[in-house]
Amino acid sequence: MRVVAPCMTLRQEAHRRSGYIDLSKRRVSPEDIVKCEERYNKSKMVHSVMRHVAEKTVTPIETLYESIAWPLNKRFGHAIDAFKLSITWVFLLLYRLVPTCKYIC
């Protein structure tokens, strides 16, 4: 079973070949835990959509991220928020996305 837990990076030692990273679960505040979990869940939803589109259009997923998801993250804070907005305001989303995306018909 895979466990996902928010952690804070205390230090990382780049001079070692192992790339050791020291993490702490205790130093993460409850507010940060909620924010991290929300962002993680939103990112999982975006990845699910991107993976589905990549499979259906036979397009590399990296290309979709570069042309759709990452520009939406910059403009709307998170791509899933833009996807939700597009349900009611589809023309607003297309107007903002068209200059960076060539996959819209």
TAURLIN-V755539 format. One record per run of one state. SS is the DSSP state (H for helix, E for strand, L for the rest). FROM is the first residue (numbers start at 1). LEN is the number of residues. If there is no record, write none. Layout:
SS,FROM,LEN + SS,FROM,LEN
//
This chain:
L,1,7 + E,8,6 + L,14,6 + E,20,5 + L,25,5 + H,30,28 + L,58,3 + H,61,16 + L,77,2 + H,79,10 + L,89,1 + H,90,11 + L,101,5
//
